[in-house]
Amino acid sequence: MKKNPEWKTARRQLIKLVGGGIAFATVGTLVGCSDGEQTAAPAKKPAAESKPEPAPAAPETATTSAPPAETSDRAASPPSMAQLSEDNPQAMSLGYKHDAETVDTSKFANYKPGQICAGCSLYGGDEGDEWGSCAIFAGKMVNANGWCSAFVAKPS
C-alpha cells in the first residue's frame, strides 16, 4: 500500500488543530470558572459603611437567561456558539463546507459521497438538529449536512 504524502500533512494539521482546540477549551473553562467565582462573592464593605443589601438575584437571572430544557425549537443554536463560516481559516484548511455535495474533490480526494457531519464521530449535535458542535471547531456550530477532511465515520 502506497503512502499518500497529502494524508500525512492532513493528519499533522488535524493533530495540531485538535490539540489546540483542547488547550483552548481547557483555558476557556478555567477562565470561566474563575469569573463565576469572582461574581459569586462580592467584595465586603467596611463595617462603618455597611448597609443591609437585598438578596442577590443570581438564581432568578440563571433561570431567565437560559431557555427551558423542553424547548421545541431544537434546531436553533445556543447563543454562546456561532455557526462556523466557510471563510474561517481553519475551516478552509480542512475543506469544510456547509453542504457536503459542494466539496472540492480535486483538493479533498478522501471525500466519499454520503459522508456528512451528522455521520461523523466528532459531531456533537442530536439526531434531527440542523447544526451541532464539533470537536475540531471548538466553540462553533457546524451544519449537519456539512463535511470537512477530519471526517471520521461513527462506529456502526
C-alpha positions in Angstrom: 0.0 0.0 0.0 1.5 3.4 -1.0 1.7 6.2 1.5 -0.1 9.3 0.5 2.0 12.4 1.4 -1.1 14.6 1.4 -2.7 12.4 4.1 0.4 12.7 6.3 0.2 16.5 6.0 -3.6 16.5 6.7 -3.0 14.2 9.7 -0.4 16.6 11.1 -2.8 19.5 10.7 -5.6 17.6 12.4 -3.4 16.7 15.4 -2.3 20.4 15.7 -5.9 21.6 15.5 -7.3 19.1 17.9 -4.5 19.7 20.4 -5.1 23.5 20.1 -8.8 23.1 20.5 -8.4 21.0 23.6 -6.0 23.6 25.1 -8.3 26.4 24.1 -11.3 24.7 25.7 -9.4 23.9 28.9 -8.2 27.5 29.3 -11.7 28.8 28.5 -13.2 26.6 31.1 -10.7 27.6 33.7 -11.2 31.3 33.0 -15.0 30.9 33.0 -14.8 29.2 36.4 -12.7 31.9 37.9 -15.1 34.6 36.6 -18.0 32.8 38.1 -16.3 32.6 41.5 -15.5 36.3 41.4 -19.0 37.4 40.7 -20.5 35.0 43.3 -18.6 36.5 46.2 -18.9 40.3 46.1 -16.3 42.4 47.9 -17.2 43.2 51.5 -17.6 46.8 52.6 -16.0 48.2 55.7 -18.2 47.8 58.8 -18.8 51.6 59.0 -20.3 51.8 55.5 -22.2 48.5 55.6 -26.0 48.7 54.8 -28.5 46.0 54.5 -28.5 44.8 50.9 -31.2 42.9 49.1 -30.6 39.2 48.5 -28.7 38.5 45.3 -30.8 37.8 42.2 -28.4 35.2 40.8 -30.9 32.2 40.8 -33.5 34.3 39.0 -31.0 35.5 36.4 -29.8 32.0 35.7 -33.3 30.7 35.1 -34.5 33.6 33.0 -31.4 33.8 30.7 -31.5 30.2 29.6 -34.4 28.6 27.7 -36.2 25.7 29.4 -34.9 22.2 28.5 -38.3 21.4 26.9 -37.8 24.0 24.1 -39.4 22.7 20.9 -37.0 24.7 18.7 -34.1 22.3 18.9 -32.6 23.4 15.5 -31.6 26.8 16.9 -28.0 27.1 18.0 -27.2 28.2 21.6 -26.5 31.9 21.8 -22.9 31.2 23.0 -22.0 29.3 19.9 -21.9 30.9 16.4 -22.2 29.0 13.2 -18.8 28.2 11.5 -18.1 30.3 8.5 -16.7 28.5 5.4 -14.3 31.5 5.2 -12.8 30.7 8.6 -9.1 29.9 8.1 -9.3 26.6 10.0 -12.4 25.6 8.0 -10.8 26.4 4.7 -7.7 24.4 5.6 -9.9 21.4 6.3 -12.1 21.9 3.3 -15.2 22.5 5.4 -18.5 23.1 3.5 -22.0 23.6 4.9 -23.2 21.3 2.1 -21.1 18.1 1.6 -22.2 17.9 -2.0 -20.1 21.1 -2.7 -16.8 19.7 -1.5 -13.9 20.3 -4.0 -13.0 16.6 -4.6 -9.9 17.7 -6.6 -8.4 19.1 -3.4 -10.0 16.6 -1.0 -10.0 13.2 -2.6 -10.7 11.5 0.7 -14.4 12.8 0.5 -16.9 10.0 -0.3 -20.5 10.7 -1.2 -22.8 10.3 1.8 -20.2 11.5 4.3 -21.8 14.3 6.4 -21.0 15.9 9.7 -24.1 14.2 11.3 -22.4 10.8 10.5 -19.0 11.8 12.0 -17.7 10.8 15.4 -16.6 14.3 16.1 -20.1 15.8 15.6 -22.0 16.7 18.8 -25.5 17.5 17.6 -28.6 15.4 18.3 -30.3 13.5 15.5 -32.5 15.9 13.5 -30.6 19.0 14.5 -29.6 21.2 11.6 -26.5 22.5 13.4 -24.3 20.9 16.1 -21.0 21.3 17.8 -17.8 19.7 16.5 -14.7 18.6 18.4 -12.5 20.1 15.7 -14.1 23.6 15.6 -14.3 24.5 19.3 -17.0 27.0 20.1 -18.5 26.8 16.6 -21.6 25.1 15.2 -21.3 23.0 12.0 -24.0 22.1 9.6 -25.3 18.5 10.0 -25.1 18.2 6.2 -21.6 19.6 6.1 -18.2 17.9 5.7 -14.5 18.5 6.3 -11.4 16.4 5.8 -11.3 15.5 9.5 -14.4 13.3 8.9 -14.3 10.1 11.0 -17.3 7.8 10.5 -19.3 6.9 13.5 -18.9 3.3 14.5 -21.7 1.1 13.3 
